[in-house]
Amino acid sequence: LGLAVLFFCWMGIIIFAKSTEGSQRFDSWTLALSSLWTFFTTANCPDVFIPAYKSNRFSFLFFFVYFVFVFYLLNNVLLAAVYDKYKSLMMVDLKSFWSNRRAAIRRAFALLADSEGNVTEEKWVEFFEMYCNPDYGGVGSNNAYNRARSVAVFRVLDVTRNGTLSLDE
């Protein structure tokens, strides 16, 4: 994008060398770069091309080609590169999230499990009631409802139906 803008600055300096537009907007590299960057980025773009258009209507072709090339082609390439980088960073973050989640589940299970590596229904109900307790950040305050819900969740998780949960379940 920067090289294209510099190329069009060079072209503008050459094309508008002996015109009023050249003395106003394309007298030096910094002035040309500032004018074309303003034309590309802001709503003040008519301020850049109207004086040249008034003196020579064919100067519109220069600004039109510049605008189409830079705005519609290169800007989309830049946007695609930014999106691609964003997507790759999100994939890294997502992998990190799932890895951290698995590690947290293993640690939590290790805290709940007995010496044989299983979580009993009683331990699960005790954990679930504490998890739902509003005093500890939970949202439910009805202990009987939370107890029934914890038993129902335990039975769904206990695939082997042996009354305990293993890490594989």
Backbone hydrogen bonds, N-H to C=O, Kabsch-Sander energy under -0.5 kcal/mol:
donor,donor_aa,acceptor,acceptor_aa,energy
5,V,1,L,-2.1
6,L,2,G,-2.4
7,F,3,L,-2.6
8,F,4,A,-2.4
9,C,5,V,-2.0
10,W,6,L,-2.4
11,M,7,F,-2.4
12,G,8,F,-2.6
13,I,9,C,-2.5
14,I,10,W,-2.0
15,I,11,M,-3.2
16,F,12,G,-2.6
17,A,14,I,-1.0
19,S,16,F,-1.2
23,S,19,S,-1.8
24,Q,20,T,-1.7
25,R,21,E,-3.4
26,F,21,E,-0.9
26,F,22,G,-0.7
32,A,28,S,-2.7
33,L,29,W,-3.0
34,S,30,T,-2.4
35,S,31,L,-2.4
36,L,32,A,-2.7
37,W,33,L,-2.4
38,T,34,S,-2.2
39,F,35,S,-2.4
40,F,36,L,-1.9
41,T,37,W,-2.4
42,T,38,T,-2.1
45,C,42,T,-0.7
47,D,44,N,-1.2
48,V,44,N,-0.6
48,V,45,C,-1.2
49,F,45,C,-1.6
50,I,46,P,-2.4
53,Y,49,F,-2.3
54,K,50,I,-2.4
55,S,51,P,-1.5
56,N,52,A,-2.5
59,S,56,N,-1.6
60,F,57,R,-1.2
61,L,58,F,-1.4
62,F,58,F,-0.6
63,F,59,S,-1.6
64,F,60,F,-2.8
65,V,61,L,-2.8
66,Y,62,F,-2.4
67,F,63,F,-2.6
68,V,64,F,-2.8
69,F,65,V,-2.7
70,V,66,Y,-2.9
71,F,67,F,-2.2
72,Y,67,F,-0.9
72,Y,68,V,-1.0
73,L,68,V,-1.1
73,L,69,F,-0.6
74,L,69,F,-2.2
75,N,70,V,-1.8
77,V,73,L,-1.7
78,L,74,L,-2.6
79,L,75,N,-2.5
80,A,76,N,-2.4
81,A,77,V,-2.2
82,V,78,L,-2.4
83,Y,79,L,-2.6
84,D,80,A,-2.5
85,K,81,A,-2.2
86,Y,82,V,-2.5
87,K,83,Y,-2.9
88,S,84,D,-2.2
89,L,85,K,-2.4
90,M,86,Y,-2.4
91,M,87,K,-2.0
92,V,88,S,-1.9
93,D,89,L,-2.5
94,L,90,M,-2.7
95,K,91,M,-2.5
96,S,92,V,-2.3
97,F,93,D,-2.6
98,W,94,L,-2.5
99,S,95,K,-2.3
100,N,96,S,-2.8
101,R,97,F,-2.4
102,R,98,W,-2.4
103,A,99,S,-2.2
104,A,100,N,-2.5
105,I,101,R,-2.4
106,R,102,R,-2.4
107,R,103,A,-2.3
108,A,104,A,-2.6
109,F,105,I,-2.7
110,A,106,R,-2.3
111,L,107,R,-1.7
112,L,108,A,-1.6
113,A,109,F,-2.5
114,D,118,N,-2.9
117,G,114,D,-1.7
119,V,165,L,-2.4
120,T,118,N,-0.6
121,E,163,G,-0.9
124,W,120,T,-2.3
125,V,121,E,-2.6
126,E,122,E,-2.3
127,F,123,K,-2.5
128,F,124,W,-3.0
129,E,125,V,-2.5
130,M,126,E,-1.8
131,Y,127,F,-2.6
132,C,128,F,-2.0
133,N,129,E,-0.8
136,Y,133,N,-1.7
137,G,134,P,-1.1
138,G,133,N,-2.6
140,G,132,C,-0.8
143,N,141,S,-0.9
146,N,142,N,-2.5
147,R,143,N,-2.6
148,A,144,A,-2.2
149,R,145,Y,-2.5
150,S,146,N,-2.5
151,V,147,R,-2.1
152,A,148,A,-2.1
153,V,149,R,-2.6
154,F,150,S,-2.5
155,R,151,V,-2.3
156,V,152,A,-1.6
157,L,153,V,-2.4
158,D,154,F,-2.2
159,V,157,L,-1.9
161,R,158,D,-0.6
165,L,119,V,-2.4
169,E,166,S,-0.7
